[in-house]
Amino acid sequence: MNKDTGHNTVQIWNKIKLYVTSNLIFSISLFAAIVSSFFQLPRWEYIDFKVIICLFELMIVVDAFDKYKFLQYIATKVCERCKTERGLTMALCLTSFIVSMLLTNDVTLLAIVPILIIISRKSSYDIIIPCVLVTIAANLGSSVTPFGNPQNLFLFSFYEMNTKTFLLYSLPLCLLSMVLILLLGFIVKSKKIDFDMDHVIIEDKKGMGFYMFLLVLVILSVFNLIPYLAVFPIIMLATFITDKNLLRKANYQLIFTFIFIFIAIGNISHIPQLNQYLSNLVHTQKATYIYSLLLSQFISNVPATIAIAPFTSHAQALYYGVNIGGLGTPVASLASIIAYSLYSSQYGENKKKFLVHFTILNFICLALMGTVGYLMI
């Protein structure tokens, strides 16, 4: 009996460890929310409901685009026009860069990396470097708009930015990022490539058009041109009527990760000693930039943004720090983890080689963009 009990305890403990390691950011945010609540009772006002609601709406819309194979359609059309490995890599990088501005870096990679894998199986195209470059392009491209990634959505809401202010921050970074991505494309040899892609057809064009319209509503609500509380019931009702499965597919773990981080940081910011210490730590633009960039390397740029924002008024420095900070380690951006997972699931024998190339190229880009970002603030 005791042996069975001990065996069951070990099994439960192993399951907990597996869950925590597989969902590290979520687990840390939950733990931080619980522990900090012992020192300061949480309040509803800690949670930025606009960010939560807009993020949820974006998830639904981009899942609909995935259902209608919209991104796959764009990517295959791009691929059909390319005759060399370099041309194909550059084209997919630019596609990744542009599409991620509208449909987030995560969703862009979920569409483009599988297409790279399909092409590699139909040709001699080695996709390790192209896959890394497409990931870098998606992370940098998503920094251009307030809805390109979760941290921008939060920053835009938290600092109550207007569109002009945000674009003044993002456009210089956009131009520099495009130059970097085009230069990186020359790493790939200009070798002829032959492959046949299966044609992707958007069968339900009316359905696709309807969700395009919903995306426009979400974007307008992000820019405060329409009240986000008015858009939310429209999105919910429309999705419930057209496809309930989209509501089930939403990434609720990411939603709750945001909520737990909001609670933890809200609690910490109301503990006087910690508030004072953290405020002193990021009291200058340069300090905000450096700490946000470094913190992103260890806990990812989304949690780093929410963790630092309440203690600094330097919105521009934080914007550059966390968006450039998405380069570097694989955990610096959740989108990078997605790209690695997609690649390693098909080429497990090459995952170490992928990580080596990923690390080298990302840290080169981090050093270059990080230096430029430091000089820009």
C-alpha positions as CSV (number, residue, x, y, z in Angstrom):
1,M,0.0,0.0,0.0
2,N,2.8,2.4,1.0
3,K,4.7,1.4,-2.1
4,D,1.7,2.2,-4.3
5,T,1.2,5.5,-2.6
6,G,4.8,6.4,-3.0
7,H,4.7,5.4,-6.7
8,N,1.6,7.4,-7.3
9,T,3.2,10.4,-5.6
10,V,6.2,10.2,-7.8
11,Q,4.0,9.9,-10.9
12,I,2.0,13.0,-9.9
13,W,5.2,14.9,-9.2
14,N,6.7,13.9,-12.5
15,K,3.5,15.1,-14.3
16,I,3.7,18.4,-12.5
17,K,7.3,18.9,-13.4
18,L,6.6,18.0,-17.1
19,Y,3.7,20.5,-17.2
20,V,5.8,23.3,-15.6
21,T,8.8,22.8,-17.9
22,S,6.5,22.6,-20.9
23,N,4.6,25.7,-19.9
24,L,7.3,27.7,-18.1
25,I,6.1,31.3,-18.7
26,F,2.5,30.4,-17.7
27,S,3.7,28.5,-14.6
28,I,6.1,31.3,-13.5
29,S,3.3,34.0,-14.0
30,L,0.8,31.9,-11.9
31,F,3.4,31.3,-9.2
32,A,4.3,35.0,-9.1
33,A,0.6,36.0,-8.9
34,I,-0.1,33.7,-6.0
35,V,3.1,34.6,-4.0
36,S,2.7,38.3,-4.5
37,S,-0.9,38.1,-3.4
38,F,0.2,37.1,0.1
39,F,1.9,40.5,0.4
40,Q,-0.7,42.6,-1.4
41,L,-4.3,41.8,-2.2
42,P,-4.9,41.9,-5.9
43,R,-7.4,44.4,-7.4
44,W,-9.5,44.3,-10.6
45,E,-7.9,47.5,-11.8
46,Y,-4.5,45.8,-12.1
47,I,-5.8,44.0,-15.2
48,D,-5.7,45.9,-18.5
49,F,-9.0,44.5,-19.9
50,K,-8.6,46.4,-23.2
51,V,-5.4,44.4,-23.9
52,I,-7.0,41.1,-22.9
53,I,-10.1,41.7,-25.0
54,C,-8.2,42.9,-28.1
55,L,-5.7,40.0,-27.8
56,F,-8.6,37.5,-27.6
57,E,-10.3,39.1,-30.7
58,L,-7.0,39.0,-32.7
59,M,-6.6,35.3,-31.8
60,I,-10.1,34.5,-33.1
61,V,-9.6,36.4,-36.4
62,V,-6.2,35.0,-37.1
63,D,-7.4,31.5,-36.3
64,A,-10.1,32.1,-38.9
65,F,-7.4,33.1,-41.5
66,D,-5.6,29.9,-40.7
67,K,-8.9,28.0,-41.2
68,Y,-9.4,29.6,-44.7
69,K,-5.7,29.0,-45.5
70,F,-5.2,32.7,-46.2
71,L,-1.5,32.8,-45.3
72,Q,-0.7,29.6,-47.0
73,Y,-2.3,31.0,-50.1
74,I,-0.1,34.1,-50.0
75,A,3.1,32.2,-49.3
76,T,2.5,29.6,-52.0
77,K,1.9,32.4,-54.5
78,V,5.2,34.0,-53.5
79,C,7.1,30.7,-53.8
80,E,5.8,29.9,-57.3
81,R,7.6,33.0,-58.6
82,C,11.0,32.1,-57.1
83,K,13.7,30.3,-59.1
84,T,16.7,30.4,-56.7
85,E,17.2,29.5,-53.0
86,R,18.3,33.0,-52.2
87,G,15.3,34.5,-54.0
88,L,12.9,32.2,-52.3
89,T,14.4,32.9,-48.9
90,M,14.3,36.7,-49.4
91,A,10.7,36.5,-50.7
92,L,9.5,34.5,-47.7
93,C,11.4,36.7,-45.3
94,L,9.7,39.8,-46.7
95,T,6.4,38.0,-46.7
96,S,7.0,37.1,-43.0
97,F,8.0,40.6,-42.2
98,I,5.0,42.3,-43.8
99,V,2.3,39.8,-42.8
100,S,3.4,39.7,-39.2
101,M,2.6,43.4,-38.9
102,L,-1.1,42.6,-39.3
103,L,-1.5,39.0,-38.2
104,T,1.2,38.7,-35.4
105,N,4.6,36.9,-35.5
106,D,3.2,33.7,-34.0
107,V,0.6,33.1,-36.7
108,T,2.9,34.1,-39.5
109,L,5.4,31.5,-38.5
110,L,2.8,28.8,-38.0
111,A,1.9,29.3,-41.7
112,I,5.3,29.9,-43.3
113,V,7.6,27.4,-41.5
114,P,5.4,24.4,-42.6
115,I,5.7,25.7,-46.2
116,L,9.5,25.8,-45.9
117,I,9.3,22.2,-44.6
118,I,7.2,21.1,-47.6
119,I,9.6,22.7,-50.1
120,S,12.6,21.1,-48.4
121,R,11.0,17.7,-48.8
122,K,10.5,18.3,-52.5
123,S,13.9,19.7,-53.2
124,S,17.5,19.8,-51.9
125,Y,16.7,23.2,-50.2
126,D,18.3,23.2,-46.7
127,I,15.9,25.2,-44.6
128,I,17.8,25.7,-41.4
129,I,19.1,29.2,-42.2
130,P,16.0,30.2,-44.1
131,C,13.8,29.1,-41.2
132,V,16.0,31.2,-38.8
133,L,15.8,34.2,-41.1
134,V,12.0,33.9,-41.5
135,T,11.8,33.9,-37.7
136,I,13.9,37.0,-37.3
137,A,11.8,38.7,-40.0
138,A,8.6,37.8,-38.2
139,N,9.8,39.1,-34.9
140,L,11.1,42.4,-36.4
141,G,8.1,42.9,-38.7
142,S,5.6,42.4,-35.8
143,S,7.2,45.4,-34.0
144,V,5.9,47.8,-36.6
145,T,2.3,47.9,-35.6
146,P,0.5,48.1,-32.2
147,F,-1.3,44.8,-32.9
148,G,1.7,42.9,-34.5
149,N,2.6,41.3,-31.2
150,P,1.2,41.2,-27.6
151,Q,3.9,43.5,-26.1
152,N,3.0,46.3,-28.5
153,L,-0.7,45.9,-27.8
154,F,0.1,46.3,-24.1
155,L,2.5,49.3,-24.6
156,F,0.0,51.1,-26.9
157,S,-2.7,50.8,-24.2
158,F,-0.6,51.3,-21.1
159,Y,1.1,54.5,-22.2
160,E,-2.1,55.7,-24.0
161,M,-0.2,56.3,-27.2
162,N,-1.7,57.9,-30.3
163,T,-0.9,56.5,-33.7
164,K,1.5,59.2,-34.6
165,T,3.7,58.6,-31.5
166,F,3.8,54.9,-32.0
167,L,4.8,55.2,-35.7
168,L,7.5,57.7,-34.8
169,Y,9.0,54.9,-32.6
170,S,8.3,52.0,-35.0
171,L,9.1,53.4,-38.6
172,P,12.8,53.9,-38.0
173,L,13.0,50.4,-36.6
174,C,11.0,49.1,-39.6
175,L,13.3,50.6,-42.2
176,L,16.5,49.4,-40.4
177,S,15.0,45.9,-40.0
178,M,14.1,45.7,-43.7
179,V,17.7,46.5,-44.6
180,L,19.0,43.9,-42.2
181,I,16.7,41.2,-43.5
182,L,17.6,41.9,-47.1
183,L,21.3,41.8,-46.3
184,L,20.9,38.5,-44.3
185,G,19.3,37.0,-47.4
186,F,22.7,37.0,-49.1
187,I,23.9,34.3,-46.7
188,V,21.9,31.8,-48.8
189,K,23.4,30.7,-52.0
190,S,21.9,31.8,-55.3
191,K,21.4,28.2,-56.3
192,K,18.6,27.1,-58.7
193,I,15.7,25.4,-57.0
194,D,13.0,23.3,-58.6
195,F,9.9,22.2,-56.8
196,D,6.1,21.8,-57.3
197,M,3.8,23.3,-54.8
198,D,0.2,22.1,-54.3
199,H,-2.1,24.9,-55.2
200,V,-3.9,26.4,-52.2
201,I,-7.5,27.6,-53.0
202,I,-9.6,29.8,-50.7
203,E,-12.9,28.0,-51.2
204,D,-15.1,30.2,-49.0
205,K,-14.2,33.7,-50.1
206,K,-17.2,35.2,-48.5
207,G,-16.3,33.8,-45.1
208,M,-12.7,35.0,-45.6
209,G,-14.0,38.5,-46.5
210,F,-16.2,38.5,-43.4
211,Y,-13.3,37.9,-41.1
212,M,-11.3,40.5,-43.0
213,F,-14.0,42.9,-42.0
214,L,-13.9,41.8,-38.4
215,L,-10.1,42.3,-38.4
216,V,-10.7,45.9,-39.5
217,L,-13.0,46.4,-36.6
218,V,-10.4,45.0,-34.2
219,I,-7.7,47.3,-35.6
220,L,-10.0,50.3,-35.3
221,S,-10.7,49.4,-31.7
222,V,-6.9,49.1,-31.0
223,F,-6.5,52.7,-32.3
224,N,-9.5,53.8,-30.2
225,L,-11.4,54.8,-33.3
226,I,-14.2,52.5,-32.2
227,P,-14.9,51.6,-28.5
228,Y,-13.4,48.1,-27.9
229,L,-16.3,47.2,-25.6
230,A,-18.6,47.7,-28.6
231,V,-16.5,45.5,-30.9
232,F,-16.2,42.7,-28.4
233,P,-19.8,41.5,-28.5
234,I,-19.9,41.8,-32.3
235,I,-16.8,39.5,-32.6
236,M,-18.2,37.0,-30.1
237,L,-21.7,36.9,-31.6
238,A,-20.3,36.6,-35.2
239,T,-17.9,33.8,-34.2
240,F,-20.6,32.0,-32.3
241,I,-22.9,32.0,-35.3
242,T,-20.3,31.2,-38.0
243,D,-17.8,28.9,-36.3
244,K,-17.9,28.0,-32.6
245,N,-14.7,26.0,-33.0
246,L,-12.7,29.3,-33.3
247,L,-13.8,30.1,-29.7
248,R,-12.4,26.7,-28.5
249,K,-9.1,27.1,-30.4
250,A,-8.2,30.4,-28.9
251,N,-5.0,30.4,-26.8
252,Y,-6.5,30.7,-23.4
253,Q,-3.2,29.9,-21.7
254,L,-1.7,33.1,-23.1
255,I,-4.7,35.1,-22.0
256,F,-4.4,33.8,-18.4
257,T,-0.6,34.3,-18.6
258,F,-1.3,38.0,-19.2
259,I,-3.9,38.1,-16.4
260,F,-1.5,36.5,-13.9
261,I,1.4,38.8,-14.9
262,F,-0.9,41.9,-14.5
263,I,-1.9,40.7,-11.0
264,A,1.7,39.9,-10.0
265,I,3.1,43.3,-11.3
266,G,0.1,45.1,-9.8
267,N,0.8,43.6,-6.4
268,I,4.5,44.2,-6.6
269,S,4.0,47.9,-7.6
270,H,1.9,48.5,-4.5
271,I,4.7,47.2,-2.2
272,P,6.5,50.4,-1.3
273,Q,10.0,49.0,-0.9
274,L,9.9,47.0,-4.2
275,N,8.3,49.9,-6.0
276,Q,11.0,52.3,-5.0
277,Y,13.8,49.9,-5.9
278,L,12.4,48.9,-9.3
279,S,11.6,52.6,-10.2
280,N,15.2,53.5,-9.4
281,L,16.5,50.6,-11.5
282,V,14.8,51.9,-14.7
283,H,14.8,55.7,-14.0
284,T,16.6,56.6,-17.2
285,Q,16.0,55.9,-20.9
286,K,19.2,54.0,-21.2
287,A,18.6,51.9,-18.1
288,T,15.0,51.1,-19.2
289,Y,16.3,50.0,-22.7
290,I,19.2,47.8,-21.4
291,Y,17.2,46.1,-18.6
292,S,14.2,45.4,-20.8
293,L,16.4,44.0,-23.6
294,L,18.3,41.8,-21.1
295,L,15.2,40.6,-19.2
296,S,13.6,39.6,-22.5
297,Q,16.5,37.1,-23.1
298,F,15.5,35.2,-20.0
299,I,11.7,35.5,-19.5
300,S,10.6,36.5,-23.0
301,N,9.7,40.0,-24.2
302,V,6.0,39.9,-23.4
303,P,6.4,39.3,-19.6
304,A,9.4,41.6,-19.6
305,T,7.2,44.4,-21.0
306,I,4.5,44.0,-18.4
307,A,7.1,43.7,-15.7
308,I,8.9,46.9,-16.4
309,A,6.2,49.2,-17.7
310,P,4.7,50.2,-14.3
311,F,8.1,51.4,-13.1
312,T,9.2,53.6,-16.0
313,S,7.8,56.5,-18.0
314,H,10.2,55.9,-20.8
315,A,7.9,54.3,-23.4
316,Q,10.2,54.7,-26.4
317,A,13.1,53.0,-24.6
318,L,10.9,50.1,-23.4
319,Y,9.4,49.7,-26.9
320,Y,12.9,49.4,-28.4
321,G,14.2,47.2,-25.6
322,V,11.5,44.5,-25.8
323,N,11.1,44.5,-29.5
324,I,14.8,44.3,-30.3
325,G,15.1,42.0,-27.2
326,G,12.9,39.5,-29.1
327,L,16.2,38.6,-30.9
328,G,18.8,36.6,-29.1
329,T,17.9,33.5,-27.1
330,P,15.1,31.1,-28.3
331,V,13.0,32.1,-25.3
332,A,13.3,35.8,-26.0
333,S,10.2,35.6,-28.2
334,L,7.5,33.0,-27.9
335,A,7.3,33.1,-31.8
336,S,10.9,31.8,-31.9
337,I,9.9,28.8,-29.7
338,I,7.1,28.1,-32.2
339,A,9.5,28.1,-35.1
340,Y,12.0,25.8,-33.3
341,S,9.1,23.4,-32.3
342,L,7.8,23.2,-35.9
343,Y,11.3,22.5,-37.3
344,S,12.4,20.0,-34.6
345,S,9.1,18.1,-34.9
346,Q,10.1,17.2,-38.5
347,Y,13.9,17.3,-38.3
348,G,14.7,16.1,-34.8
349,E,18.1,14.8,-35.8
350,N,19.1,18.4,-36.8
351,K,17.6,20.4,-33.9
352,K,21.1,21.0,-32.3
353,K,22.4,22.3,-35.7
354,F,19.3,24.5,-35.9
355,L,19.9,25.9,-32.4
356,V,23.5,26.7,-33.2
357,H,22.6,28.6,-36.4
358,F,19.7,30.2,-34.6
359,T,21.9,31.4,-31.7
360,I,24.7,32.8,-33.9
361,L,22.4,34.7,-36.4
362,N,20.1,36.0,-33.6
363,F,23.0,37.3,-31.5
364,I,24.6,38.9,-34.5
365,C,21.3,40.7,-35.2
366,L,20.8,41.5,-31.5
367,A,24.3,43.1,-31.4
368,L,23.6,45.2,-34.5
369,M,20.0,46.2,-33.8
370,G,20.8,46.5,-30.1
371,T,23.6,49.0,-30.8
372,V,21.4,51.0,-33.2
373,G,18.5,51.0,-30.7
374,Y,20.8,52.3,-27.9
375,L,21.9,55.2,-30.2
376,M,18.3,56.0,-31.2
377,I,17.1,56.7,-27.6
